[in-house]
Amino acid sequence: MSYKGNRSICHVAAFLTSVVWGATFVFTKQLLLNGLSSAQIFTLRFLIAYVLLMVYSLLGKHHRWIADSWRDELLMLVLGVTGGSLYFLAENEAMNFTTTTNTSLIVCSCPLVTSLLVALFYREQRPRGWQVVGMLMAVTGMAVVVLNGRFVLHLSPLGDTLALVACLCWAAYSLLMIPANSRYDAVFITRKLFFYGLLTIIPYYLLVPGFPPLEVLMRPQVVGNLLFLGFFASMLCFLVWTWVLKRIGTVVATNYVYLNPISTIFFAWWLLSEQITVWFLLGATLIVIGMYLADKNTYTRA
């Protein structure tokens, strides 16, 4: 298969991953309505993903359990925090103190922050020319989708700070995946991320103890949503995302995060009968064009 064909497969994988991650907000909302907290949802979805990936590792040839050095093991720990426990806690808790609009705008701006971080450490991945234009167009489109014609933002220092922490966590996770991907395979990295994500969420339960009763967890709707979040949105998507980051680069891959609001609104329209507006269509168009321009220059230089 040609180089361009391989890249096309990577872009399709990145697109599908972003679609699934955008849908998670709708599935998470349904679990929240059933009485589960944000931390409990994170713990259960990561636990499901870790068990499944552990079984796969035991049955397959992925028997590596420890990194080659303590520095690399520490790197896996930081990935578990920035891409797991702290990211999800900060993002979900932010919505308790500020609006969903503010949270979405700040968190979904992480591709721009990631590009700036990567540019500081990796000169070869610095965006240039049409990439910059495309990235700015995509972030503008994301803002149009999230704001949906209501250009009023309510500042909330605590909530907005938590959303910014989530944004910085994902940017740091994306940056640190570059050295991790250069030394380890996707299965090992992803399994370690789940393990350390679960390990570092334990202190939260020391401060906020409690877990949902068994009768709640056994509800068909709860089981179905948790299986979707654990298998598809966690195990499968994190595996694919690790592979995509290695193949097409952190900056190009992370631009697909701009699609998350589009996916969220689409699934909310499909499953929750929420309305799609002209602002959504305009913003979605800007995002698609911006992402095309951002990657076009990559093809030219490849």
Secondary structure by P-SEA (a helix, b strand, c coil): ccaaaaaaaaaaaaaaaaaaaaaaaaaaaaaaaacccaaaaaaaaaaaaaaaaaaaaaaccccccccccaaaaaaaaaaaaaacaaaaaaaaaaaacccaaaaaaaaaaaaaaaaaaaaaccccccccaaaaaaaaaaaaaaaaaaaccccbbbbbaaaaaaaaaaaaaaaaaaaaaaaaaacccaaaaaaaaaaaaaaaaaaaaaabbbbbcccccccaaaaaaaaaacccccaaaaaaaaaaaaacccccccccccaaaaaaaaaaaacccccccaaaaaaaaaaaaaaaaaaaaaaaac
